[in-house]
Amino acid sequence: MQLPASPYEERLTAPRSWWAICLLVGIALALVFLPFGTLPLLSALVGGTAVSAVVASSYGSIRIRVVGDSLIAGEAKIPVAALGDAEIMDLEEARAWRTYKADPRAFMLLRAYIPTGLRVQVTDPADPTPYLYLSTREPERLAAALEAARATAG
C-alpha cells in the first residue's frame, strides 16, 4: 500500500549565517589549542567546527508536514479534524503572538530566524491547547494544505 504524496512539507533549516558561526567556533577553539602544536590545533579546528555544525543542524532539522489527515509539526501529530481556522500572520502579528499575546498552553513551534508564522485554532474540546503557533516560511501554502486536508478528511 502506497501512502499519498504529502501536499505540504517544509524543513525549518538554520540560516546560512549559522554555518559561518560554526566555522568561527572551530577557529576560536583552534586558537585555544595553538600553543599545544599543529596536531591539536587542527584537531580542535575540525572537531569544534563539526560539533557546532551538528548542533546547528539538529536544531534546524525540524519539519512541518501535512500528510493524509494529519499535521505533523516536529514531534507533534495532530489530526486536521481537531483543527479550526488557520490565521496567516504578517511580521508584526507574528511577533505579537510569539511574545505578549502568547498563551502558555499553546503549542509553539518557534524558530527565531523565521519571522512569519501561522496560528491554527484547536477545536478539540478534550484538548487544553487553544492554538498552534507554527513558524513557517510559507504560511499561505501551509494554510492551503491544511484546508485541503480538512476537505478530503471530512
Backbone bond lengths (Angstrom), bond angles and torsions (degrees), N, CA, C in turn:
res aa  C-N    CA-C-N  psi(-1)  N-CA   C-N-CA  omega(-1)  CA-C   N-CA-C  phi
1 M - - - 1.448 - - 1.520 108.84 -
2 Q 1.299 116.88 130.14 1.450 121.77 -176.88 1.523 109.94 -103.43
3 L 1.332 116.25 133.81 1.455 120.74 178.56 1.521 110.23 -75.41
4 P 1.328 116.99 147.85 1.457 118.69 177.56 1.512 110.94 -67.61
5 A 1.322 115.41 154.90 1.461 120.34 179.89 1.522 109.71 -65.98
6 S 1.303 116.28 144.59 1.458 121.84 -179.37 1.523 109.96 -73.34
7 P 1.350 117.28 124.07 1.456 118.34 178.48 1.525 112.59 -72.12
8 Y 1.325 117.02 -18.47 1.460 119.50 179.98 1.520 109.28 -149.44
9 E 1.315 115.73 133.27 1.457 121.47 173.25 1.524 108.24 -151.53
10 E 1.316 115.21 129.75 1.461 120.79 -179.86 1.520 108.79 -139.44
11 R 1.295 115.07 135.63 1.454 120.79 176.13 1.515 107.30 -109.55
12 L 1.315 116.19 123.78 1.461 121.73 -177.43 1.524 108.94 -87.16
13 T 1.310 115.49 80.03 1.463 120.94 -176.69 1.520 111.10 -79.29
14 A 1.312 114.54 154.19 1.458 120.88 177.66 1.526 109.81 -67.03
15 P 1.333 117.57 148.29 1.468 119.78 -179.71 1.533 111.93 -68.99
16 R 1.322 115.31 162.28 1.475 120.98 -177.23 1.521 112.45 -59.99
17 S 1.311 117.20 -33.52 1.468 119.95 -178.49 1.529 111.60 -61.85
18 W 1.321 117.47 -29.30 1.462 119.89 178.89 1.517 111.69 -65.62
19 W 1.336 117.31 -32.13 1.459 119.82 179.23 1.525 110.05 -70.40
20 A 1.320 117.78 -34.69 1.462 120.72 174.44 1.521 110.01 -65.95
21 I 1.317 117.01 -37.73 1.471 120.65 177.26 1.522 110.37 -64.70
22 C 1.326 117.93 -36.51 1.472 120.95 176.71 1.523 110.75 -60.33
23 L 1.329 116.40 -41.92 1.458 120.21 177.27 1.525 110.50 -64.97
24 L 1.324 116.99 -40.24 1.470 120.28 178.72 1.528 111.81 -65.50
25 V 1.327 117.62 -34.67 1.467 120.53 175.39 1.525 110.07 -63.14
26 G 1.342 116.41 -43.34 1.465 120.09 177.29 1.518 112.23 -62.38
27 I 1.330 117.11 -41.04 1.467 121.04 178.60 1.520 110.80 -65.64
28 A 1.340 116.87 -42.27 1.465 120.04 178.78 1.527 111.30 -62.45
29 L 1.316 116.24 -41.96 1.467 119.84 178.61 1.526 110.46 -66.84
30 A 1.329 116.87 -36.79 1.465 120.26 177.40 1.523 110.42 -63.67
31 L 1.318 117.61 -38.93 1.465 120.37 178.27 1.522 111.93 -65.10
32 V 1.320 116.96 -33.08 1.464 120.45 176.22 1.525 110.21 -64.73
33 F 1.321 117.27 -36.94 1.458 121.70 -177.90 1.535 113.43 -91.16
34 L 1.318 117.40 2.95 1.464 122.05 179.91 1.536 113.41 -54.59
35 P 1.328 119.96 -42.78 1.471 119.25 -179.41 1.529 114.96 -65.89
36 F 1.318 117.78 -15.45 1.455 121.03 -176.00 1.520 114.04 -90.96
37 G 1.333 117.56 -5.53 1.462 119.90 176.68 1.517 112.34 119.38
38 T 1.343 112.73 177.33 1.458 120.24 -174.63 1.532 112.74 -70.52
39 L 1.317 117.53 -44.47 1.463 120.18 -178.28 1.532 112.16 -63.38
40 P 1.342 120.01 -48.07 1.466 118.93 175.65 1.535 112.49 -61.76
41 L 1.343 116.76 -35.61 1.463 120.92 178.35 1.520 110.60 -61.78
42 L 1.332 117.47 -49.61 1.461 121.39 179.69 1.524 112.02 -65.65
43 S 1.338 115.74 -39.11 1.470 119.40 177.26 1.521 111.20 -62.32
44 A 1.321 116.79 -42.20 1.461 120.94 179.16 1.525 111.14 -66.92
45 L 1.321 116.71 -38.94 1.465 120.55 178.25 1.527 110.86 -62.30
46 V 1.311 116.03 -50.51 1.461 120.43 -178.66 1.531 110.80 -68.40
47 G 1.322 116.30 -47.07 1.469 120.29 -178.01 1.520 112.90 -65.15
48 G 1.322 117.13 -44.84 1.464 120.51 179.76 1.514 112.37 -64.44
49 T 1.337 116.10 -41.64 1.466 119.84 177.96 1.519 110.27 -65.59
50 A 1.328 117.31 -42.97 1.473 121.09 -177.84 1.527 111.56 -65.70
51 V 1.319 116.96 -45.36 1.465 119.91 -178.58 1.528 111.00 -65.06
52 S 1.324 116.89 -44.11 1.468 118.66 179.45 1.528 111.29 -67.75
53 A 1.322 117.78 -32.64 1.472 120.52 176.54 1.527 111.35 -68.24
54 V 1.323 117.07 -37.19 1.468 120.47 176.90 1.523 110.06 -64.78
55 V 1.326 117.26 -41.93 1.468 120.84 178.07 1.533 110.43 -63.08
56 A 1.316 117.57 -46.56 1.463 121.01 179.23 1.526 111.21 -63.36
57 S 1.304 116.98 -40.18 1.457 120.89 -179.57 1.520 111.60 -67.84
58 S 1.319 117.28 -41.81 1.467 119.43 -179.50 1.521 111.46 -67.52
59 Y 1.317 117.90 -35.53 1.463 120.66 176.65 1.521 110.48 -69.61
60 G 1.298 117.24 -34.38 1.452 121.40 -177.35 1.506 114.50 -93.52
61 S 1.317 118.81 11.95 1.463 119.62 -176.81 1.521 112.93 -98.55
62 I 1.294 118.24 11.97 1.464 121.36 -179.05 1.533 109.50 -71.84
63 R 1.330 115.89 142.80 1.462 119.72 -177.61 1.522 110.24 -125.95
64 I 1.323 114.33 150.00 1.460 122.57 172.00 1.522 106.23 -119.16
65 R 1.340 116.08 126.56 1.464 120.01 -178.27 1.523 110.08 -137.98
66 V 1.299 115.52 149.19 1.458 122.37 168.09 1.521 104.84 -115.66
67 V 1.323 115.30 111.06 1.463 121.26 -176.49 1.522 107.93 -127.25
68 G 1.315 115.34 120.16 1.461 119.89 -179.84 1.514 110.35 62.34
69 D 1.327 115.39 -118.94 1.465 120.22 179.40 1.522 112.05 -109.30
70 S 1.330 117.49 26.97 1.465 121.32 -178.01 1.514 112.36 -132.13
71 L 1.323 113.98 147.59 1.461 122.33 170.03 1.520 106.08 -102.52
72 I 1.309 116.40 124.01 1.462 121.23 178.00 1.521 106.77 -114.24
73 A 1.327 115.21 114.49 1.462 121.87 -178.57 1.517 108.04 -125.25
74 G 1.325 115.47 100.83 1.460 119.53 -175.39 1.520 109.11 68.32
75 E 1.330 116.54 -122.30 1.467 121.80 178.81 1.522 112.63 -89.83
76 A 1.331 117.72 -10.46 1.461 121.54 -176.98 1.521 110.81 -85.49
77 K 1.327 115.15 138.87 1.466 121.07 175.08 1.521 106.89 -129.03
78 I 1.336 115.28 116.77 1.448 121.53 -173.93 1.529 108.92 -123.95
79 P 1.334 118.37 128.37 1.463 118.90 175.54 1.532 110.18 -68.28
80 V 1.321 117.14 139.82 1.467 120.09 -177.86 1.519 111.48 -66.33
81 A 1.334 117.87 -19.83 1.466 120.41 176.28 1.527 111.30 -65.55
82 A 1.324 117.91 -23.58 1.466 121.95 179.48 1.521 112.49 -90.48
83 L 1.320 116.92 3.69 1.460 121.05 -177.74 1.517 110.37 -109.26
84 G 1.337 114.82 146.58 1.453 121.06 177.97 1.509 110.89 -102.79
85 D 1.318 114.67 -142.03 1.455 121.16 -177.44 1.524 111.54 -69.57
86 A 1.319 114.78 147.07 1.467 121.96 176.75 1.524 108.04 -105.27
87 E 1.314 115.53 132.82 1.465 121.05 179.66 1.526 109.21 -112.39
88 I 1.322 115.36 117.71 1.462 121.22 177.01 1.517 107.36 -79.37
89 M 1.336 115.94 129.45 1.461 120.05 -175.80 1.521 111.29 -113.21
90 D 1.316 115.31 136.97 1.457 120.20 174.10 1.535 108.26 -79.93
91 L 1.315 116.75 -174.99 1.466 120.89 -174.53 1.527 112.72 -59.59
92 E 1.331 117.15 -47.38 1.464 120.31 -177.16 1.521 111.97 -68.91
93 E 1.326 116.53 -43.73 1.462 120.38 -179.99 1.531 110.82 -65.53
94 A 1.313 117.27 -39.56 1.469 120.69 177.80 1.527 110.51 -63.30
95 R 1.323 117.08 -41.87 1.468 120.34 178.01 1.526 110.57 -62.22
96 A 1.324 116.40 -40.92 1.461 120.09 179.96 1.529 111.45 -63.49
97 W 1.333 117.57 -43.25 1.462 120.56 -179.20 1.525 112.40 -74.37
98 R 1.318 118.04 -18.94 1.472 120.52 174.39 1.518 110.97 -81.67
99 T 1.324 117.83 -20.39 1.471 120.85 -173.25 1.524 111.37 -117.22
100 Y 1.314 118.67 -100.16 1.460 121.08 -167.95 1.528 114.53 -76.33
101 K 1.307 120.41 -20.75 1.464 122.01 176.86 1.531 112.70 -88.87
102 A 1.311 117.47 -7.25 1.470 121.17 -173.84 1.524 111.66 -65.68
103 D 1.307 115.59 140.75 1.458 123.11 174.91 1.525 107.49 -97.70
104 P 1.330 118.51 130.11 1.472 119.42 -178.50 1.535 113.96 -63.46
105 R 1.318 117.73 -18.62 1.465 120.86 179.70 1.520 112.63 -85.58
106 A 1.310 117.55 -9.32 1.465 121.91 -175.72 1.528 111.25 -73.36
107 F 1.331 114.67 152.83 1.462 120.72 172.66 1.522 106.99 -88.17
108 M 1.320 116.02 117.64 1.457 121.25 -175.88 1.525 109.33 -117.52
109 L 1.303 116.13 115.11 1.459 121.84 172.34 1.520 105.62 -103.27
110 L 1.314 115.70 90.19 1.461 122.23 -172.26 1.513 111.67 -103.79
111 R 1.295 114.49 139.85 1.454 122.65 167.68 1.518 105.85 -134.92
112 A 1.313 116.69 118.35 1.466 122.07 -173.62 1.527 112.40 -62.68
113 Y 1.296 117.45 -26.71 1.458 121.16 -177.28 1.530 112.81 -85.98
114 I 1.325 118.20 2.32 1.469 122.14 176.15 1.523 107.44 -114.49
115 P 1.331 118.11 107.77 1.464 120.10 -172.45 1.524 115.27 -77.76
116 T 1.316 119.83 -19.93 1.460 121.70 -177.64 1.519 110.66 -99.76
117 G 1.327 115.10 161.02 1.450 118.45 -178.05 1.510 112.48 -157.31
118 L 1.322 114.01 176.44 1.450 122.53 179.20 1.523 107.15 -134.83
119 R 1.327 115.91 131.83 1.464 121.08 176.75 1.514 107.51 -111.59
120 V 1.339 116.16 124.25 1.456 122.18 -176.67 1.519 108.35 -119.70
121 Q 1.323 116.64 124.41 1.464 121.67 178.20 1.522 109.99 -69.27
122 V 1.340 116.72 142.61 1.465 122.32 173.50 1.523 106.61 -101.64
123 T 1.330 117.19 121.08 1.463 122.21 -175.21 1.524 113.61 -100.54
124 D 1.309 118.00 -4.15 1.462 121.80 179.72 1.524 109.29 -69.74
125 P 1.351 119.08 117.33 1.467 120.29 -178.12 1.532 113.15 -67.43
126 A 1.320 118.24 -21.17 1.466 121.04 179.39 1.525 112.35 -81.75
127 D 1.319 117.00 -11.88 1.457 121.71 -177.52 1.531 109.52 -98.43
128 P 1.338 118.44 122.85 1.468 120.04 -179.85 1.531 113.88 -75.69
129 T 1.328 116.90 -6.42 1.462 120.85 -179.59 1.524 109.29 -74.59
130 P 1.347 118.65 120.28 1.470 119.62 -178.00 1.530 113.89 -75.81
131 Y 1.317 116.32 -33.61 1.466 119.63 -178.26 1.518 109.62 -161.46
132 L 1.346 114.76 166.54 1.459 122.61 173.37 1.521 107.00 -109.50
133 Y 1.310 117.37 134.37 1.458 121.16 170.57 1.520 105.84 -112.08
134 L 1.322 115.93 120.73 1.460 120.76 -177.95 1.520 109.58 -120.54
135 S 1.315 117.10 120.11 1.460 120.77 171.21 1.516 107.14 -70.93
136 T 1.319 116.20 126.36 1.457 120.43 -179.38 1.518 109.74 -150.12
137 R 1.310 115.41 144.27 1.462 120.50 177.09 1.528 111.36 -80.94
138 E 1.326 116.88 -17.70 1.471 121.96 -177.00 1.528 110.30 -130.12
139 P 1.333 118.29 69.00 1.469 119.50 -176.59 1.525 113.67 -64.35
140 E 1.328 118.09 -31.61 1.464 120.42 179.88 1.528 110.64 -65.43
141 R 1.323 116.53 -44.93 1.473 120.65 179.44 1.524 111.70 -64.61
142 L 1.343 117.04 -40.14 1.462 120.49 179.17 1.521 110.47 -65.85
143 A 1.320 118.08 -43.25 1.468 120.89 178.01 1.518 110.74 -61.94
144 A 1.318 117.68 -41.83 1.471 121.44 178.54 1.527 110.90 -65.22
145 A 1.331 117.23 -40.13 1.471 120.09 178.66 1.522 111.57 -65.47
146 L 1.342 116.85 -38.95 1.462 120.15 177.13 1.525 111.00 -65.03
147 E 1.317 116.14 -41.20 1.464 120.19 178.70 1.524 110.74 -65.26
148 A 1.329 117.37 -41.19 1.471 120.95 178.43 1.537 110.59 -65.49
149 A 1.323 117.42 -41.01 1.473 120.50 178.91 1.517 110.39 -66.90
150 R 1.314 117.71 -37.90 1.466 121.51 178.59 1.533 109.67 -65.97
151 A 1.322 117.48 -38.86 1.463 121.26 -179.75 1.528 111.76 -67.58
152 T 1.330 117.09 -39.27 1.466 119.83 179.97 1.525 112.28 -77.43
153 A 1.345 117.40 -26.75 1.458 120.73 -178.36 1.523 112.36 -78.88
154 G 1.320 116.58 -29.54 1.431 113.13 -174.40 1.454 114.90 -153.18
